[in-house]
Amino acid sequence: MIATHAKGKIMRVKNVNRYIAQSLALVTSVVLLASGCGSSASSSSSATNALSVGYASCAHCIPMSLIPNKAKDLKLDMHQFQNGNDSLMALMSKKVDVAQVTYGHLVTALNQGSPVVAISGQINGGSDIILSNGMKDKVSPGNWKELSSYIKQKASDGAKLKIGANRGSSQDLQMRAQFSAEGVDVNKDLDFVNISNPADFKNNLVNKQIDLVSAVEPFASGIILSNSGYHFAYPYDQPMGDLTNIILTRDDVIKSKHDALQQFVDANVEVVDGLKGDTSPWVDAVVSKTGLDKAIAQRAVKNARPDYTIKMTKVEQIAKTLKGMGYVQKDVSGQISSHVDYSFLSKATKQSEAQLGK
């Protein structure tokens, strides 16, 4: 996600099992802290025709900022957070009524028994696996067999590839699942480097601190267009696919602000449908919100797929995958269906729940 603070420190993680446990502890602490805040800390809009909305700052998250233009009769208080963790915390502490997060956050929240409810999808994608320029003569773009063989050879030589990722992010999870799908043992064959600030990805590649990074847009496009690394592949050919963003609310908001939520989902559907045919408002919003060059924004939005549906089978697979990877303690795949409310989408699109992914 976009970050404005000073560069985060890089922590080399040798023990992958400990790495995963730390990832789980980090995200779990966010949910527990938020859940403990209680309604007394709430600054969420109280009027029934008003909603407070939180969203993250990645290229595929910024379309949330376009919703107010489509929801003219709804008072929206929009909050742009650094990442999905902050957005989830705001939702659980009742500082916002609606939050755009990732599917991983949904699974994490359910692991903690949180009363979250998914009401719409929005934008998927936004992940890119990038190799350092020093690997150009070793691995060609898109050749997973070549990359897998090189990884295993380096591991056997005692010089594992250094893999950069923002720990616990969708890009991290998708990359790990993709490596597993390609026969790479992430627990034995790779040396992970946690990079807390995605803005540091570029320098880490250039300075040869990492050999590969699973980057979030628009940082990925910035790296590639500056020739600081080269695109290898998108990590979407694995059980979790390209699912990234989902919009959550809480039970109490559904009860107290049902009509406002319906107007919000109506506007989201209109935004998403519009972006399928014309990405120019999206590009302009990315430039406005991030200050990046238009060329970077244009490339970034190409690596994203507007889609408000919520594909139940795939979401359940995400829950199973996260449990298998050790990122969550429980398999909550059986709970997903009771925490997805298709009624708002169904009314907005005039489509059946089955058509919307149930």
N, C-alpha and C positions, 0 to 999 in steps of 0.2 A: 504494500500500500504506500501511497505518497507520504513522505515524512518530512517535517520541516526542522526538526531538532538536529543537533550535532551528530556526527557519524557514530553509530553504535559499535561497540567492541565486537571483535570476532572471537568466537570460542571454538577451539578445535575439540571435537567430540570423538574420542577413540572408542569408547564403549557404547555401541548402538543401543543396547538394552537400556542403559542408564539414560541415554539421549531420549528415547521414547518415553521413559518414565518421567523425565523432566518436562517433556512436552505436555504430557497429560496433566501433570501437576500445575503447570502454568495456566492452561486453559480452564482446568477445574477451579483454580483459585479465583479466576475471573467470575465464573458463575456463582461460586459460593459467596464471594464478597458482594456481588450484585444482589443475590437473593437475600442477604442479610441486611440490606439497606432499609427495606420496609417502605410502606407507603408514606411515612412521615417525611421522607426526603423527596417526595414527588414534586416535580415542577412541570409535569405533563399538563397539557392544555385541558381545562375543565369543561369548557363549552362543548355541547354535544355535536356542534358543527365544526369543531376544531380538532386537529391532530398534531401531535409533536412527532417528528419523523427523524430517525437517525440512519445515516448511511456512511459507507467507507469512501476512501479517496482513490481507488484504483480506476483505470480507464473504463472498465466494464461496470463500475459502481456509479459513476457520475451521471448516467441517465436518470437517476432518481431526482436530480436537480431540475429536470424538465417537467416533472409531474405538476408542480403548481400552475404552470401555464395551461394545463388541461383541466384543472379542478378549480374553476373560477368561483364556484359557490361554496368552496371549502377553505377554511382558514388553516393553512399549513405552516407550522414552525419547523423549518428544516435545519438539521444539525449535521455538519460534515465532520466525521471522525477520522482519525488516522488509520484505523483498521477495524476489522469485523469484531474483534474482542471488545473494543471500546463501545461499539454499537450495541452488542449484546448486553454488556454491563448496563448501559443506559436503559435498555428495555426492561431488564430484570429489576432494576432499582426504581422503576416507574418514572424515570425522567423523560422517557419518550413512550409513545403509544405503539409505534410501529418501528421496526428496525430491519434494514437490509443486512443480512449476514451470509455466511456460506452454509452449505449443507452439513459440513463438518460441525459448525456451531449448533445446528439443530440437533444433531446426534449427541453432542456433548451436553447440551441443556437437558435433553431427555434422560441422559445418564444420571443427572442430578435431581431428577423429578420435578423439573421446572414446568410451569403451566403455559408453555409456549404453544402457539398454533400457527402453522404455515397457511397463508392465504393466497399466495401467488408466487410464481417464478418471475424471473425478469431477464437477466442476461447471463449466458454461460460462456465458457472459454476464458481467454485472458492469460493463458499460461504458455510459456515457451522454454524449451530446453536449448541452451546456448553453450557452445564449446569455445574454449579459448583459441586464439589464432595459432597458438603453438601446436595445436592438434590437427591442423589442416592437412598435413601430409600423412596423417595416421588414420583419420576417420573421415569418410565422406558424408555429406548431409543425407539423412534419412536411412543410412545403412546400419540398422540395429545389430545385425549379425557381426559386422565389423567392430562396432563399439563394444558389444558384449565380449567378444574375443579379446579385444585390447584391455578391457577392464580386468578380465580374469588373468591375463598374462602379467599385468602390472601387479595384481594382488599376489600371484605366485612368486614374483620377484621381490616381494616385500616392499613395494612402492605403490600403494593403493592410490587411485585417483582421488583428488580432493574435490568433493561435491558440495557446492554452495546452495543454501536454501534458507528461506525464512521459516524457521522451525514451527510446525503446526499449521502452516498456511495451506490453502488449496493446492498451490503449486508444489509444495513439499509432498503432500499426500499423493497427488496425481503422479509425480515423478517416481516415488517409491513403488507405487502400484505398477507403473509402466516398466520399471526395472525388473520387478518380480515377474511380470508377464513375459519379459524377454529372457528369463532364465538367469538373471543376475541375483545373487544372494546379497541383499542389502545389509545383512548382519555380519557378513564376512568379507565381502569383496570391495567395500567402499569406505572411504574416510570422510565423514560428514563434517562440514564447517557451517555453524550457525551464523547467519548474517541478519541481525535484527533489523537493520535499516536497509531496505531494498535499494535505496539510492547509492549504496556502497557497492552494489554488484559490479558495476563497470570498472571501478578502480581495482577491485579484487581480481578481476580477470586480467586486466592490463598489467598489474603487478605480479602476476603468476602465483597469487595466493590460493587460487582455485583453478581447476581444469574444466569444470562444467558447472553451470548454474541453472536451476529451474526458476525463471524470472517471471514476475508479474508485469502485465502491461500497465502503463506505457514505458516502464523501465527497459523491458525487453527490446522494444522497437528503438529506444534511444541507444542501446548498446550496439545493435546491428547496424543502424544507419550511421553511427560514428566509426564503424569498422573496428570496434573494440572486442568483438567476438563474432561468431557466425552461427546462424540458425541451424540447428540439427534436426529437431522434430517437435511436434506438438504432442504432449503426453496424454492423449485422449483415447488411445486404443487399449483400454483396460476396463475392468468392471465398473469403475465410477464414471467413465466417459468424460465429457467436458462439463458436467454439472458444476456450477460454481455458486451463483447467487440465488438466494431465496428470501422472501419477505415474510417476517414473523410479526405476530402481535401476541396479546395475552387474553386469557379467558375473560378477565374483568373488562377489558376494552371492547370485546365483542358484545358483551351484555349492555354496556353503558353507551357505546358509540357505534352501534351496528350500521346505521345509515351513513355515518361519516366514513366508515371503513368501506362501505359499498362504493361511495363516490370516489374514494382513493383508488380502489381496485379498478373501477371504470377508467379513471384517468391513466393508471399504469398500463392497462391494456391498450389504450389509445396511443400512448407513447411508444410502447413496444411494437405495435403494428406499424406505426409511422416509421420507425427506425429500420424496419425490414426493407423499406423501399428508398429511404433517404437518410443517410447517416450524417449529413452536413450539420444539423443541430447538435448532434452528439460530438462531432469533431470540434465544433465551436465551444461546446461546454468543457471539453477536456482542456483545450487551450486556455480558456478563461479560468478554470479551477486549478490548473497546475502550472501555468506559465511556460509550458513546453512549446516547441516549434510545431507548426501545423502539420508538417510532414510526418513527425513522430506520432501525432494524434491520429492522422489518417491511416498510418500503418497499424497502429494499435487497435483501432476499432474493426479492422479487417479480421483480427484474431479474436473475434467474439461473435456470439450468436444470440440475437434477441429471441426470447422464448418464455412466455408466461406460464406454460404448462408445468405441472409437477408430476413427473413420471414415477409412480409409486414403486414399481418393481426395481427400478434403478436406485431410488432413494433407499430402499430396504437393503440393496446390495452395498451401498455406501456404508450403512450401519454395520453390516457384517464385515466389510473390509476393514473398517476402523477398529473393530474388536480384534480381528485377526492380526492386525499390525501392532496391537498393544496400545493404541492411542486412547481407548476408553476401556472401562472395566467390565461393562455389561453389553450384551447383544440386545439392542433395543429395536431391532428390525420389526418385531411383532407389535411394537407400540406406535410405529410411524403413522399408520392409517388413522388412528384415533387423535392424532395431532395435526392432521391436515384437513382444512375446511374448504371444500371445493365450491361451496355455495356462492361465494362472492364472484369467483371467476365464471361460474356457470351463468349467473345472471348477467354479468358484463359482456360475455361473448355469445350468449344464446346457444352454448354448446353443452352437451351432456358431460357428466363427470368422467365417464369412460373416455370421451374424446379428449378430455383435459389431462388424462394420464392415470386415472384411478384404476 
